[in-house]
Amino acid sequence: MGLTKFVFSYLLYTAVLGVIAYFLPIAFPDVKLLVSRFWVMFGFLAGITFIGYVLAYIGIKSNPETGIMAIMGSIAVKMIFSMAFVLIYSVKSQEKGVVLVLNFFSLYLLFSFFEIYSLLRNLRHQNK
């Protein structure tokens, strides 16, 4: 998957996730499903996932033999920055609990799934 194709599909995927997140509180008004600064978390994870993909893509294209190391490095950088974000968010915010954990991990896993799927598609094309 080329970089322009990834950007288009990533923006589409992010928009779909954003629309779902926007309509969840409307669909379930009595239940608190999102933290108060959900969109900050959403934007951060969307941005760090995009940066992680670009770093891995550049690593794969510059030296295909070490492509797996580039993927693992980008995932590690993303995880470290995400843990730092959660630490700072939980210290600055008064919100603590299940809603914060569920919001963060659901977004982290959804964005990570898309990033890894796209990177593995790049590796699959190299094997042919």
Backbone as numpy.savetxt, mean C-alpha at the origin, in Angstrom:
# Nx Ny Nz CAx CAy CAz Cx Cy Cz
4.84 -5.86 -16.53 3.98 -4.69 -16.53 4.88 -3.46 -16.53
4.71 -2.62 -17.52 5.50 -1.41 -17.61 5.07 -0.38 -16.57
5.87 0.63 -16.44 5.61 1.64 -15.41 4.33 2.43 -15.70
4.09 2.77 -16.97 2.87 3.53 -17.28 1.62 2.68 -17.07
1.70 1.40 -17.42 0.56 0.52 -17.19 0.30 0.34 -15.70
1.39 0.24 -14.92 1.23 0.13 -13.48 0.58 1.38 -12.90
1.04 2.55 -13.33 0.50 3.81 -12.80 -1.00 3.88 -13.06
-1.41 3.53 -14.27 -2.84 3.57 -14.59 -3.63 2.58 -13.74
-3.16 1.34 -13.67 -3.90 0.33 -12.90 -3.85 0.63 -11.41
-2.75 1.23 -10.93 -2.64 1.57 -9.52 -3.59 2.71 -9.16
-3.67 3.70 -10.01 -4.61 4.80 -9.76 -6.05 4.30 -9.77
-6.35 3.38 -10.66 -7.69 2.80 -10.71 -7.97 1.99 -9.45
-7.01 1.18 -9.04 -7.15 0.37 -7.82 -7.32 1.27 -6.59
-6.51 2.32 -6.50 -6.59 3.25 -5.37 -7.94 3.97 -5.37
-8.42 4.34 -6.53 -9.73 5.00 -6.61 -10.85 4.06 -6.16
-10.79 2.81 -6.55 -11.81 1.84 -6.13 -11.78 1.66 -4.62
-10.57 1.52 -4.06 -10.46 1.41 -2.60 -10.98 2.66 -1.91
-10.68 3.83 -2.46 -11.14 5.08 -1.89 -12.66 5.21 -1.91
-13.26 4.79 -3.01 -14.74 4.85 -3.12 -15.37 3.90 -2.10
-14.80 2.70 -1.97 -15.33 1.75 -0.99 -15.21 2.34 0.42
-14.05 2.92 0.73 -13.85 3.49 2.05 -14.77 4.69 2.29
-15.06 5.44 1.25 -15.95 6.59 1.39 -17.38 6.16 1.71
-17.83 5.07 1.07 -19.21 4.64 1.25 -19.43 3.72 2.44
-18.38 3.19 3.06 -18.56 2.33 4.23 -19.28 3.03 5.39
-18.87 4.24 5.79 -19.61 4.90 6.89 -21.04 5.26 6.51
-21.29 5.47 5.23 -22.65 5.78 4.79 -23.51 4.52 4.85
-22.93 3.38 4.47 -23.67 2.13 4.48 -23.93 1.63 5.90
-23.00 1.89 6.81 -23.14 1.45 8.20 -22.99 2.65 9.13
-24.02 3.48 9.26 -23.87 4.73 10.02 -23.75 4.53 11.54
-24.22 3.42 12.06 -24.20 3.21 13.51 -22.89 2.62 14.03
-22.04 2.16 13.12 -20.80 1.49 13.51 -19.62 2.37 13.12
-18.66 2.51 14.05 -17.45 3.28 13.73 -16.48 2.35 13.02
-16.37 2.52 11.70 -15.51 1.65 10.90 -14.18 2.28 10.56
-14.10 3.61 10.56 -12.89 4.31 10.16 -12.40 5.22 11.28
-11.08 5.30 11.42 -10.52 6.23 12.40 -10.72 7.66 11.89
-10.52 8.63 12.77 -10.81 10.02 12.40 -9.89 10.53 11.30
-8.66 10.11 11.27 -7.71 10.53 10.23 -7.42 9.40 9.25
-8.48 8.75 8.82 -8.35 7.62 7.90 -7.71 8.02 6.58
-8.07 9.18 6.07 -7.57 9.58 4.74 -6.09 9.93 4.77
-5.58 10.34 5.92 -4.13 10.54 6.06 -3.43 9.19 5.96
-3.97 8.21 6.65 -3.41 6.86 6.61 -3.52 6.28 5.20
-4.65 6.48 4.57 -4.86 5.99 3.21 -3.85 6.61 2.25
-3.69 7.91 2.32 -2.75 8.60 1.44 -1.31 8.19 1.69
-0.94 8.02 2.97 0.41 7.60 3.28 0.69 6.22 2.72
-0.20 5.27 2.96 0.03 3.91 2.47 -0.02 3.83 0.95
-0.87 4.63 0.33 -0.90 4.66 -1.13 0.41 5.22 -1.68
0.92 6.28 -1.07 2.17 6.89 -1.52 3.38 6.00 -1.30
3.47 5.38 -0.13 4.63 4.54 0.17 4.60 3.27 -0.67
3.43 2.78 -1.01 3.34 1.62 -1.89 3.81 1.98 -3.29
3.42 3.15 -3.77 3.85 3.58 -5.09 5.37 3.75 -5.14
5.93 4.37 -4.10 7.38 4.57 -4.05 8.10 3.22 -3.98
7.56 2.29 -3.19 8.16 0.96 -3.09 8.15 0.22 -4.41
7.05 0.34 -5.16 6.99 -0.32 -6.46 8.01 0.28 -7.42
8.10 1.59 -7.45 9.04 2.25 -8.36 10.47 1.85 -8.03
10.82 1.79 -6.74 12.16 1.37 -6.35 12.45 -0.07 -6.79
11.50 -0.95 -6.57 11.69 -2.34 -6.99 11.75 -2.46 -8.51
10.95 -1.69 -9.21 10.94 -1.73 -10.67 12.28 -1.27 -11.24
12.82 -0.21 -10.66 14.13 0.27 -11.10 15.20 -0.77 -10.80
15.11 -1.42 -9.64 16.07 -2.47 -9.30 16.00 -3.66 -10.23
14.80 -4.04 -10.60 14.62 -5.18 -11.51 15.15 -4.83 -12.90
14.86 -3.64 -13.36 15.29 -3.25 -14.71 16.79 -3.00 -14.80
17.41 -2.52 -13.72 18.84 -2.25 -13.78 19.67 -3.53 -13.72
19.24 -4.52 -12.93 19.95 -5.78 -12.84 18.94 -6.89 -12.59
18.49 -7.57 -13.66 17.43 -8.58 -13.51 17.82 -9.76 -12.61
19.11 -10.03 -12.47 19.53 -11.16 -11.65 19.27 -10.92 -10.16
19.28 -9.68 -9.76 19.01 -9.35 -8.36 17.63 -8.75 -8.17
16.70 -9.09 -9.02 15.34 -8.56 -8.95 14.63 -8.92 -7.66
14.84 -10.15 -7.19 14.19 -10.57 -5.95 14.69 -9.74 -4.77
15.98 -9.43 -4.78 16.53 -8.60 -3.69 15.94 -7.19 -3.73
15.70 -6.68 -4.93 15.07 -5.36 -5.05 13.65 -5.39 -4.51
12.93 -6.45 -4.81 11.56 -6.59 -4.31 11.56 -6.68 -2.79
12.43 -7.52 -2.25 12.48 -7.69 -0.79 12.91 -6.39 -0.11
13.84 -5.66 -0.72 14.27 -4.38 -0.16 13.15 -3.36 -0.14
12.38 -3.30 -1.23 11.28 -2.33 -1.27 10.20 -2.69 -0.26
9.95 -3.98 -0.07 8.95 -4.40 0.92 9.44 -4.07 2.33
10.73 -4.28 2.59 11.29 -3.97 3.91 11.22 -2.46 4.19
11.57 -1.64 3.21 11.50 -0.19 3.39 10.06 0.24 3.65
9.14 -0.33 2.91 7.73 -0.01 3.11 7.27 -0.40 4.51
7.70 -1.56 4.98 7.29 -2.02 6.30 7.88 -1.13 7.40
9.13 -0.73 7.25 9.76 0.12 8.27 9.07 1.48 8.34
8.82 2.10 7.18 8.14 3.39 7.18 6.71 3.27 7.70
6.04 2.16 7.39 4.67 1.97 7.87 4.64 1.79 9.39
5.60 1.05 9.93 5.64 0.89 11.38 5.94 2.22 12.07
6.81 3.01 11.46 7.10 4.34 12.01 5.84 5.22 11.96
5.09 5.13 10.88 3.86 5.91 10.75 2.87 5.52 11.84
2.69 4.22 12.07 1.74 3.77 13.10 2.19 4.22 14.48
3.50 4.15 14.72 4.01 4.60 16.01 3.72 6.09 16.23
4.04 6.90 15.24 3.80 8.34 15.35 2.30 8.63 15.45
1.50 7.94 14.64 0.05 8.16 14.65 -0.54 7.79 16.00
-0.12 6.67 16.56 -0.71 6.25 17.83 -0.25 7.12 18.99
0.96 7.70 18.91 1.42 8.61 19.95 0.69 9.94 19.86
0.53 10.47 18.66 -0.10 11.79 18.47 -1.61 11.73 18.64
-2.22 10.61 18.30 -3.67 10.51 18.33 -4.12 9.88 19.65
-5.31 10.21 20.04 -5.88 9.62 21.24 -6.63 8.33 20.92
-6.73 8.02 19.63 -7.45 6.82 19.23 -6.54 5.61 19.38
-7.01 4.66 20.14 -6.30 3.42 20.27 -7.35 2.31 20.25
-7.03 1.24 19.63 -7.98 0.15 19.67 -8.06 -0.63 18.39
-9.12 -1.38 18.34 -9.33 -2.33 17.26 -9.56 -1.63 15.92
-10.24 -0.51 15.93 -10.54 0.19 14.68 -9.26 0.66 14.00
-8.33 1.21 14.76 -7.05 1.65 14.20 -6.27 0.47 13.63
-6.21 -0.61 14.36 -5.48 -1.80 13.90 -6.12 -2.37 12.64
-7.43 -2.47 12.63 -8.11 -3.02 11.45 -7.96 -2.11 10.23
-8.06 -0.81 10.43 -7.88 0.13 9.31 -6.48 0.03 8.74
-5.49 0.06 9.61 -4.11 0.04 9.13 -3.78 -1.27 8.41
-4.07 -2.39 9.05 -3.68 -3.66 8.45 -4.47 -4.00 7.21
-5.74 -3.62 7.16 -6.49 -3.89 5.94 -5.93 -3.08 4.77
-5.64 -1.80 5.01 -5.04 -0.98 3.94 -3.64 -1.48 3.57
-2.83 -1.80 4.57 -1.47 -2.27 4.31 -1.50 -3.55 3.48
-2.35 -4.48 3.85 -2.40 -5.75 3.11 -2.99 -5.58 1.71
-4.00 -4.74 1.57 -4.57 -4.53 0.24 -3.58 -3.87 -0.71
-2.87 -2.85 -0.24 -1.87 -2.20 -1.08 -0.67 -3.11 -1.34
-0.26 -3.89 -0.33 0.86 -4.81 -0.51 0.51 -5.91 -1.51
-0.71 -6.40 -1.44 -1.14 -7.42 -2.40 -1.01 -6.91 -3.82
-1.48 -5.70 -4.06 -1.41 -5.16 -5.42 0.03 -4.93 -5.86
0.87 -4.45 -4.96 2.27 -4.20 -5.29 3.00 -5.50 -5.63
2.82 -6.52 -4.80 3.50 -7.79 -5.03 2.98 -8.47 -6.29
1.69 -8.40 -6.52 1.12 -8.97 -7.74 1.72 -8.30 -8.98
1.84 -7.00 -8.96 2.40 -6.28 -10.10 3.88 -6.60 -10.28
4.62 -6.69 -9.20 6.05 -7.02 -9.30 6.26 -8.44 -9.80
5.44 -9.36 -9.35 5.57 -10.74 -9.83 5.21 -10.86 -11.31
4.34 -10.03 -11.78 4.06 -10.01 -13.22 5.28 -9.58 -14.00
6.08 -8.65 -13.45 7.32 -8.25 -14.09 8.31 -9.40 -14.15
8.42 -10.15 -13.08 9.36 -11.28 -13.05 8.91 -12.40 -13.98
7.61 -12.60 -14.09 7.10 -13.64 -14.97 7.47 -13.35 -16.42
7.44 -12.09 -16.82 7.80 -11.74 -18.21 9.28 -11.94 -18.47
10.10 -11.87 -17.46 11.53 -12.07 -17.65 11.86 -13.55 -17.86
11.05 -14.45 -17.33 11.32 -15.87 -17.46 11.00 -16.41 -18.84
10.23 -15.71 -19.62 9.83 -16.21 -20.93 10.91 -15.95 -21.96
